[in-house]
Amino acid sequence: MKKICFVTTIYLTYRMFLKQFSQYLYKTGEYDISLICNNEDGITDDLPQYVHYYPVKMERGINISAFTAINQIKKIIKENNFDIVQYSTPNAAFYTSIAAQSLKVPVRLYCQWGIRYMGFEGWKRSLFKILEKITCDNSTFIEAESHNIRDFSMGEGLYSSDRSRVIWNGSASGVDLSKFDASQRNKWRAQIREEKAIMNEEVVFAFAGRLTADKGINELFEAFFRILDKYPNVKLMVMGGMDNSASLNQDLYKKAINSSHVIFTGSVNDIERYYAASDVFVAPSYREGFGLVVVEAEAMGLPAIVSNVPGQIDAISDGVTGISCEVKNSDSLMNAMVQLIDNKQQRINMGEAAYNFAKRGFEQKQLFNYLKKHRDELISND
């Protein structure tokens, strides 16, 4: 049995991006699986019995508790003698890379699911670039989530081409087409539109993500309300929970809450049904490792508007399955949205192309097969 340990800062990351892959590895009968992450309520009830769970407190931000976390992770690694330690998310990756490197773990795999400093400026950007470089230097291999993230990283001198790769077409977990089932779109569309009182002729833009500034929600609200002055038949569906209310433009947020044209659903487990009720997906993030939510929306036949940043842009075929817009630019975002309001046939054509794009390039089981082969190679080549 090959012993693999996944390390993430919070359990939600494991549940969203690694739980199904863990199950895939377990079913092969070749891997013994462990998880290190924060101790949170409900983990033991949700976690499969075959996963060995080790809680380690990892606080957000930079603080003195980092030394305690590194020592605890180091102790767990030493006791278990893992063949491969795979880490992602900024704090978990930084701590684990240091602990695993000190013990000379044979395979130290950094899954680079985004670059935190990409959206920063000044001293903050310089500091977090140093932390990213330390994580990369301590790793034996880097698995970038998208081609543009890898190209950006190599251009920044974070690592070399011989120590990195992108698996297949990118993404951390691919798209589960049994969940995002486009054949159910018409049924789900009718159900959600009736439930949310959305008229058939209304054009619905969908957003999914944390309600925080770096997801581009301020620019989206601004663009949407400017559009609403001219196009009263549009609505905005916002799916996601509050993350950092201080980062939101409070005037725009209050206007959105009080608007009958903005639908807040909160976090939903059946997001595919809400995509089905929508016409265009919008993802104006400042930074992303890979736009998985974009591909999931495309799998439901939605064209996408994304900001032209590494990771996001990998999730569409620009001009074919969607449109790219300038990051942090509400004018550019508004123009893209208006283009798809005015051109119903373009929405339809892009939606059909988007479905095929997601199905051909990001189907989950195919991606899992590539991911397993890569880990097998890393262990056998050690």
FENBEL-V777304 format. One record per residue. N is the residue number from 0. RES is the residue in one small letter. SS is DSSP state (2 for helix, 1 for strand, 0 for the rest). PHI is phi in degrees with one decimal (none if undefined). PSI is psi in radians with two decimals (none if undefined). Layout:
# FENBEL-V777304
n={N,N}
res={RES,RES}
ss={SS,SS}
phi={PHI,PHI}
psi={PSI,PSI}
This chain:
# FENBEL-V777304
n={0,1,2,3,4,5,6,7,8,9,10,11,12,13,14,15,16,17,18,19,20,21,22,23,24,25,26,27,28,29,30,31,32,33,34,35,36,37,38,39,40,41,42,43,44,45,46,47,48,49,50,51,52,53,54,55,56,57,58,59,60,61,62,63,64,65,66,67,68,69,70,71,72,73,74,75,76,77,78,79,80,81,82,83,84,85,86,87,88,89,90,91,92,93,94,95,96,97,98,99,100,101,102,103,104,105,106,107,108,109,110,111,112,113,114,115,116,117,118,119,120,121,122,123,124,125,126,127,128,129,130,131,132,133,134,135,136,137,138,139,140,141,142,143,144,145,146,147,148,149,150,151,152,153,154,155,156,157,158,159,160,161,162,163,164,165,166,167,168,169,170,171,172,173,174,175,176,177,178,179,180,181,182,183,184,185,186,187,188,189,190,191,192,193,194,195,196,197,198,199,200,201,202,203,204,205,206,207,208,209,210,211,212,213,214,215,216,217,218,219,220,221,222,223,224,225,226,227,228,229,230,231,232,233,234,235,236,237,238,239,240,241,242,243,244,245,246,247,248,249,250,251,252,253,254,255,256,257,258,259,260,261,262,263,264,265,266,267,268,269,270,271,272,273,274,275,276,277,278,279,280,281,282,283,284,285,286,287,288,289,290,291,292,293,294,295,296,297,298,299,300,301,302,303,304,305,306,307,308,309,310,311,312,313,314,315,316,317,318,319,320,321,322,323,324,325,326,327,328,329,330,331,332,333,334,335,336,337,338,339,340,341,342,343,344,345,346,347,348,349,350,351,352,353,354,355,356,357,358,359,360,361,362,363,364,365,366,367,368,369,370,371,372,373,374,375,376,377,378,379,380,381}
res={m,k,k,i,c,f,v,t,t,i,y,l,t,y,r,m,f,l,k,q,f,s,q,y,l,y,k,t,g,e,y,d,i,s,l,i,c,n,n,e,d,g,i,t,d,d,l,p,q,y,v,h,y,y,p,v,k,m,e,r,g,i,n,i,s,a,f,t,a,i,n,q,i,k,k,i,i,k,e,n,n,f,d,i,v,q,y,s,t,p,n,a,a,f,y,t,s,i,a,a,q,s,l,k,v,p,v,r,l,y,c,q,w,g,i,r,y,m,g,f,e,g,w,k,r,s,l,f,k,i,l,e,k,i,t,c,d,n,s,t,f,i,e,a,e,s,h,n,i,r,d,f,s,m,g,e,g,l,y,s,s,d,r,s,r,v,i,w,n,g,s,a,s,g,v,d,l,s,k,f,d,a,s,q,r,n,k,w,r,a,q,i,r,e,e,k,a,i,m,n,e,e,v,v,f,a,f,a,g,r,l,t,a,d,k,g,i,n,e,l,f,e,a,f,f,r,i,l,d,k,y,p,n,v,k,l,m,v,m,g,g,m,d,n,s,a,s,l,n,q,d,l,y,k,k,a,i,n,s,s,h,v,i,f,t,g,s,v,n,d,i,e,r,y,y,a,a,s,d,v,f,v,a,p,s,y,r,e,g,f,g,l,v,v,v,e,a,e,a,m,g,l,p,a,i,v,s,n,v,p,g,q,i,d,a,i,s,d,g,v,t,g,i,s,c,e,v,k,n,s,d,s,l,m,n,a,m,v,q,l,i,d,n,k,q,q,r,i,n,m,g,e,a,a,y,n,f,a,k,r,g,f,e,q,k,q,l,f,n,y,l,k,k,h,r,d,e,l,i,s,n,d}
ss={0,1,1,1,1,1,1,0,0,0,2,2,2,2,2,2,2,2,2,2,2,2,2,2,2,2,2,2,0,0,1,1,1,1,1,1,1,0,0,0,0,0,2,2,2,2,0,0,0,0,1,1,1,1,1,0,0,0,0,0,0,0,0,0,2,2,2,2,2,2,2,2,2,2,2,2,2,2,2,2,0,0,0,1,1,1,1,0,0,2,2,2,2,2,2,2,2,2,2,2,2,2,0,0,0,0,1,1,1,1,1,1,0,0,0,2,2,2,2,0,0,2,2,2,2,2,2,2,2,2,2,2,2,2,2,2,2,2,0,0,1,1,1,1,0,0,2,2,2,2,2,2,2,2,2,0,0,0,0,0,2,2,2,1,1,1,0,0,0,0,0,0,0,0,1,0,0,0,0,0,0,2,2,2,2,2,2,2,2,2,2,2,2,2,2,0,0,0,0,0,0,0,1,1,1,1,1,1,0,0,1,0,2,2,2,0,2,2,2,2,2,2,2,2,2,2,2,2,0,0,0,0,0,1,1,1,1,1,1,0,0,1,0,0,2,2,2,0,0,2,2,2,2,2,2,2,2,0,0,0,0,1,1,1,0,0,0,0,0,0,2,2,2,2,2,2,0,0,0,1,1,1,1,0,0,0,0,0,0,0,0,2,2,2,2,2,2,2,2,0,0,0,1,1,1,1,1,0,0,0,0,0,2,2,2,0,0,1,0,0,0,1,1,1,1,0,0,0,0,2,2,2,2,2,2,2,2,2,2,2,2,2,0,2,2,2,2,2,2,2,2,2,2,2,2,2,2,2,2,2,2,2,1,2,2,2,2,2,2,2,2,2,2,2,2,2,2,2,2,2,2,0}
phi={none,-88.0,-99.2,-117.6,-123.9,-92.3,-129.3,-135.2,-67.1,-121.1,-68.5,-55.0,-62.5,-62.6,-61.9,-79.7,-116.3,-123.8,-61.2,-70.1,-67.3,-59.6,-63.0,-61.2,-64.5,-61.2,-67.4,-72.9,76.0,-108.4,-125.6,-98.3,-117.3,-128.1,-137.5,-117.7,-165.0,-56.7,-82.9,-133.6,-61.1,90.3,-63.5,-63.6,-74.8,-89.4,-75.4,-59.9,-64.5,-78.3,-96.3,-82.1,-107.3,-126.5,-77.1,-138.7,-74.1,-128.4,-81.1,-69.6,83.7,-101.7,-155.9,-67.7,-65.0,-58.4,-64.1,-64.4,-62.2,-61.5,-66.6,-67.6,-62.9,-59.4,-62.6,-63.7,-62.2,-62.4,-71.7,-104.1,53.5,-68.4,-79.5,-145.1,-115.4,-112.2,-131.9,-152.5,67.9,-53.7,-66.5,-60.3,-66.5,-63.0,-62.0,-70.4,-62.3,-68.8,-63.9,-69.7,-66.5,-65.2,-98.9,56.0,-58.3,-53.6,-124.3,-113.6,-101.8,-94.1,-88.6,-85.2,-98.1,128.8,-127.8,-59.5,-76.4,-57.3,-96.1,-96.8,-137.1,63.1,-63.3,-65.3,-64.4,-62.1,-63.6,-73.4,-67.2,-60.8,-63.7,-64.5,-64.8,-61.8,-59.7,-66.0,-63.6,-79.0,-94.9,-81.5,-153.9,-119.4,-109.0,-73.7,-79.7,-149.5,-67.0,-70.6,-64.4,-65.1,-61.8,-61.1,-63.5,-67.3,-65.5,-85.2,77.0,-75.1,-164.6,-102.6,-67.0,-75.5,-111.1,-153.1,-164.5,-111.6,-80.9,53.7,-100.9,101.8,90.7,-83.2,-139.9,67.8,-114.1,-82.9,-74.0,-77.8,-87.8,-88.4,-96.5,-64.0,-67.6,-95.8,-59.2,-62.4,-64.9,-64.8,-60.1,-64.6,-64.2,-70.3,-65.8,-69.3,-62.4,-99.0,56.8,-102.1,-73.3,-60.1,-82.3,-77.4,-93.2,-109.8,-95.1,-113.6,-126.6,-134.7,157.1,-65.7,-84.4,-146.3,-59.2,-72.1,-88.6,79.4,-68.4,-64.2,-64.0,-66.3,-60.2,-61.9,-63.0,-64.1,-69.1,-68.6,-66.1,-60.5,-62.1,-105.9,-121.3,-71.8,-96.6,-115.0,-136.2,-123.1,-104.6,-109.8,-114.4,153.4,-98.3,-67.6,-117.7,-140.8,-63.4,-65.9,-84.0,-85.1,-71.4,-63.7,-64.0,-66.9,-63.3,-64.0,-63.6,-66.4,-60.4,-89.8,-90.3,-74.5,-94.1,-114.6,-110.9,-97.7,-101.4,72.0,-74.4,-127.4,-86.1,-109.4,-61.2,-59.8,-68.7,-74.7,-60.4,-60.1,-81.8,-101.4,-115.5,-143.4,-98.8,-125.9,-136.3,-93.1,-59.6,-79.5,-156.8,-154.9,-72.5,-161.3,-84.1,-61.4,-61.5,-64.9,-66.4,-63.2,-65.8,-62.4,-61.9,-92.9,85.8,-101.0,-69.1,-127.9,-110.8,-130.5,-74.5,-86.1,-116.1,-51.9,96.0,-61.8,-68.1,-71.5,-88.0,-133.4,-105.3,-59.5,86.0,-113.8,-104.1,-177.9,-131.5,-95.2,-133.2,-69.8,-68.7,59.4,-130.6,-68.6,-63.9,-62.9,-63.7,-61.1,-62.1,-65.9,-65.2,-62.5,-56.2,-84.1,-69.3,-74.8,-124.2,-60.7,-65.3,-65.1,-60.1,-65.3,-63.4,-65.2,-63.7,-65.1,-66.0,-64.0,-59.3,-65.8,-60.7,-68.3,-66.4,-74.5,-109.9,-141.7,-61.3,-61.1,-65.7,-65.4,-62.9,-58.9,-62.7,-64.4,-63.7,-62.9,-58.5,-65.5,-67.0,-59.0,-64.4,-60.7,-70.2,-70.2,-84.7,-65.7}
psi={2.30,2.30,2.02,2.44,2.14,2.40,2.13,2.73,-0.84,2.76,-0.55,-0.66,-0.76,-0.84,-0.67,-0.65,-0.31,-0.32,-0.80,-0.60,-0.66,-0.75,-0.69,-0.80,-0.73,-0.73,-0.34,-0.35,0.21,-0.21,2.37,2.24,2.32,2.77,2.33,2.21,3.11,2.60,2.04,2.69,2.38,-0.10,-0.86,-0.49,-0.58,-0.50,2.32,2.59,-0.43,-0.10,2.17,2.10,2.27,1.89,2.33,2.23,2.10,1.80,2.62,2.65,-3.11,2.10,3.03,-0.35,-0.23,-0.67,-0.70,-0.77,-0.77,-0.76,-0.65,-0.75,-0.74,-0.74,-0.76,-0.77,-0.77,-0.69,-0.46,-0.31,1.00,2.59,-0.59,2.33,2.12,2.20,2.61,3.02,2.44,-0.97,-0.81,-0.71,-0.76,-0.88,-0.82,-0.62,-0.66,-0.83,-0.79,-0.64,-0.66,-0.46,0.03,0.80,2.30,-0.80,2.01,1.71,1.98,1.96,1.80,1.61,0.75,2.85,1.95,-0.71,-0.13,-0.59,0.12,2.95,2.83,-2.49,-0.56,-0.71,-0.77,-0.75,-0.85,-0.40,-0.70,-0.77,-0.70,-0.71,-0.69,-0.78,-0.79,-0.76,-0.58,-0.18,2.54,-0.42,2.57,2.21,1.68,2.55,-0.34,2.81,-0.66,-0.59,-0.74,-0.78,-0.74,-0.80,-0.75,-0.63,-0.50,-0.09,0.40,-0.59,3.00,2.93,-0.54,-0.18,0.33,2.80,2.89,2.24,2.15,-2.13,0.12,-3.12,2.72,-0.57,-0.03,-3.02,2.22,1.76,-0.18,-0.44,-0.89,1.30,1.77,-0.37,-0.30,0.08,-0.82,-0.73,-0.86,-0.65,-0.80,-0.70,-0.87,-0.67,-0.62,-0.76,-0.67,0.15,0.84,2.18,2.68,-0.63,-0.14,2.41,2.14,2.17,2.37,2.39,2.39,2.16,3.07,2.49,1.48,2.73,-0.68,-0.08,0.01,0.32,-0.56,-0.79,-0.64,-0.80,-0.77,-0.83,-0.73,-0.80,-0.52,-0.67,-0.69,-0.50,-0.50,-0.52,1.56,-0.13,0.47,2.63,2.77,2.16,2.08,2.00,1.98,2.82,2.85,2.38,-0.95,1.54,-0.46,-0.41,-0.16,2.57,1.89,-0.61,-0.81,-0.70,-0.79,-0.67,-0.69,-0.76,-0.64,-0.03,2.35,-0.15,-0.07,2.19,2.02,2.11,-0.25,-2.98,2.34,2.53,-0.38,0.92,-0.46,-0.58,-0.61,-0.61,-0.73,-0.55,-0.11,2.98,-0.55,2.40,2.44,2.21,1.48,0.62,2.66,-0.50,2.55,2.59,-0.76,2.49,1.20,-0.71,-0.52,-0.83,-0.62,-0.72,-0.69,-0.64,-0.41,0.16,0.43,2.33,2.72,2.51,2.13,2.68,2.56,1.12,2.69,2.44,-1.06,-0.82,-0.37,-0.31,-0.03,2.88,1.82,2.21,-0.16,-0.95,-0.13,-2.96,2.39,2.60,2.89,2.41,2.48,0.53,1.76,-0.50,-0.83,-0.73,-0.78,-0.74,-0.71,-0.71,-0.77,-0.69,-0.72,-0.35,-0.77,-0.32,1.46,-0.72,-0.61,-0.68,-0.76,-0.82,-0.77,-0.64,-0.73,-0.74,-0.62,-0.75,-0.82,-0.65,-0.80,-0.73,-0.74,-0.60,-0.13,0.32,2.30,-0.83,-0.62,-0.74,-0.77,-0.65,-0.77,-0.72,-0.76,-0.79,-0.68,-0.74,-0.66,-0.76,-0.77,-0.73,-0.75,-0.46,-0.17,none}
